Amino acid sequence: MEKNRKWGYVFDEKLNMYVPNLPRQRKFAKVLLVLSAISFITASVQGFFLDKTSYEQISFLIYSIVAIFFFLSLYAVIKINIRLIEKRLKLIGEVKKIDSSEKFEIRPLRKNRYLFFCIIAFIMMIFALSFQINKLLEDFSFEFIIYPLFLIGIMIFSYINFLKELKNRKYSLLIDGKIIKIYYENDEMEYIKTNNIDYVRFYSIRHGRKARREKYPTLQIFDIEEKKLAEMTIKLNDYYLLKKYFAKNNVAINDQYEDF
């Protein structure tokens, strides 16, 4: 059985894991649709008998209209979420059918949008830093020196993450039975058998302490000396396939990635 889940999840025996309670979400979506319909009828009746000189009636009509959009917005969000969960469950079901004992390859997920964002953000911070330095030269004070130091700290942090992402996307794995070949820039670095792996870790990268976690999992492989052999962000189907493969070969899995 998979790790314990928070409220709102049910155990799926076919997938052998906890999944979001979709029937409950569908019922809640229907309730929101009914509430939006009631709000629409209420607003229509109010509009028909509206006394434009009455502040209370106008205010109540506005609240009813706001309620319509509020309930419809929640309904749309829940329906989209249900759709995404159904696609994820379908993907998991397809991966479960794959024979993980066969030879297969794992390639890193290329996050081009993230790299592009890093480059744009880095350029903007350079302009901001140059502006702050010019301002500091014109009127030097300890108060103004905080901003350039803050920008330099952010630039260093962003640059480190940028280099880490460039490095991680160069790894790839070729798995054949109990042997895992680790490649870096398409050159074989080393190979390791599953019984020489101490554990593997799946987690979501968080850029900053309170930043939102990425939706794609990152894989780390450690040998029996706890040396990190590889780290790479992977696709969702590869995540489920690797979990199945490592579990089948009795490799310890430290799974910190939240599926849903």
N, C-alpha and C positions, 0 to 999 in steps of 0.2 A: 504494500500500500504506500502511496505517495505521502509526502509530508503533510502535516495538519494544515487545514485551511481556515480562513476566517469565516465569519457568518456570511451566508449567501451562496455557499458552495455545496454541491452534492457529489457523492462518489459515483463515478461511472465505471461499472464493472467491465465493460468491453475495453475501455481504454486504460483501466486500472489506475485511475488518478481522479483527483478532485477537480470538478469543472464548475463554472458558474451555473447557478440555478436558473436556466432559461425559462421554464414554465412560469416561475414566479415573476420574472422580468416581463414576460408577455402579458401576464395578468395586470401587472402594474401599468404597463403601456395602455391597456384597454381602459383602466380606471382613469388615466390622464385624458384619453380621448373622450370618454363620457363627460368628464369635468369640463373639458374645452367646449363640448357641445352644449352643456348646460349654461356655461358662461356666455356662449354665443346667443342662445335663446333669451337669456336674461337681458343681455345688451340690446337685442332687437326689440324686446318689449319696452325697455326703458327708453330707447330711441323713439319709439312710436308715440309714447305718452310723455315725452320729455317736456318739462317746463323750463324754458331757457332762462327764466328769471330766478330759478331755484339753484342756489349754489350746491346744496346737498345732492340734488338729482344729477347735476352735471358731474360732480365728484364721483358719485357712485357709478355713473356710466363709464367714466375714465378708468376706474378700478376694474370694472367688468371687462373692458377692452384689453387692459394690461393682463388680466387673468387669462384671457383667451390665448394671447401670444405666449404667455409663460407656460401654460399647460401644453400648447402645441410644440413649443421649443423642447421641453422635456421629453415629450413623446417622440419627437424626431431623433433626439440624442440617444434615447433608449433603443429605438428601432435600428439605428446605425450600429450601436454597440452590439446588439443581438446578431446583426448580420456579420460583423467582424468576428464574433465568437464562433458562429457557425462555420465560417470559412477556416478558422483556426482548428476547430474540432475535426473538420473534414481532412485537413492537412495531417493532423496527428494520426487519424485513422489510416490514411494512405501510407504514412511512414511505418506504422506498426506492422503493415503487411510485408514490408521490405525485408529480405533476408540479410541481416547484418553480418553474416559469416562470409559473404561474398566480398570480392575486392571492390573498393570504392575510394573515391578521392574527395577530400574536403578542401575547398578553396575559401579564402577570406572574403568577407563582404566588403566591397569597395564603397566607402562612404564619401563619394565625390562631393555631395552637397555640404557635408560637414567641413571638408578641406577648403572648399570655396568660401564658406562662411568664415573660417579661420583667417584666410588670406585677406578678405575684405575687412574684417574686424581689426586685423593687425595693421593694415594701411591706415584705417581711421584713427587708431590709437597713436600711430606715428605723427599724423597731422595734429592730433590733440596735444601730444607731448611737445612738439615743436612750438605750438601756440603757448603752452604753459611755460616753456623755457624762456621764450621771448618776453612774456609778461613778467617772469621772475627777474630777468636781467634789467628790465625797466624800473622795477620797484621791488628790490630784494627784501624779503621778510620770511621769517620762519613759518608763518601761516601759509604762504603761497608755495613753499617747498614741499608741503605734504602732498599736493596734487600730482606733481611730476613723479614723486616716489611711488605713489599709489598706482599711477599708470605704468611705470616701469615694472612693478610687481605683477600687474595683470598681464603685461606683455611677456614676461618671463614664463609665467604659468601657462599662457596660451601657446607659447613657442614649444614648451616641453610636451604638452599634449599633442601638438601638431607633429612633432618628431616621433612621438610614440605611435601615433596613428599610421604614419608613413612606414614605420618599422613593422608593425603588426600586420599590415596588409601584404607584406612580402612573404609571410609564412604560408605553407600549404602542407597537407597531410595526405599520404597514400597508405591506405589501410588494407592489408592482405592477411586475413586470418588473425593470428595473435601478434603480428608484426606491424608496427607503425613506423613508417619512414617520414621523417621531418625534413621538409625542403625550405630553403630560404633563397629567394630570388631564383627559383627553379633549380637550384643546386642542392643536392642531398647533403644535409648537415650531419645527420646521424639517424640511426634507427633504434627502436627500443621494443622489447616484448612487453606484453601486458602485465606479466608477473613481475616486471622490474619497475612498474609505475606505482608510486606511493599513493597518489590520488589525482583526480582531475577536478577542476573547479569551473563552475559556470556562474557568471554574475553579470549585472548590468552596469555599464560605465556611468558614473555620475560626474558631470563636469561642475565641480563646486560642491560645497557641503550641503546646500539646500536646493541644488538644481534638480531638474526632473531627470529621472533615469532614462537611458536609451531603451528603445523597444526591442533591440536585437541583443542576443546574448554574446558574451565574450568567453572564450575557452582558454584555460590555462592547464598545462600538463606538467606535473612534477615527478621526478624520479624518486627512487628509494632514499636518496640523500637530500630530498626536498629541494633539489635544484630545478628551477623553472626552465623547461626545455622549449616551450613555445607558448605564445599568447596571440590570439587572433579573434576578431569579431566575426561571427558566422551567421548564416541564414537560419531561419527558424526550422526548416525541414532538416538541416544538418544537425541542429541542436537535439531534436528528438531522435534522430538516427544514432548520434553519438551516445546519447543517454542509454539507448537500447543496447548498443554495442558494448559499452563499458560495464553495464549491469550484467550482461550475459557472460562477460569474461572476468567477473568478480573484482572489478576495479572500484576502489572507494570513490564515491562521487560527493563532492561538496557543492550542492546545488543551491546557490543564492539568487538564481534568476527566477523572477515571478512570471509564470506563463501568461496570466491574465491580469 
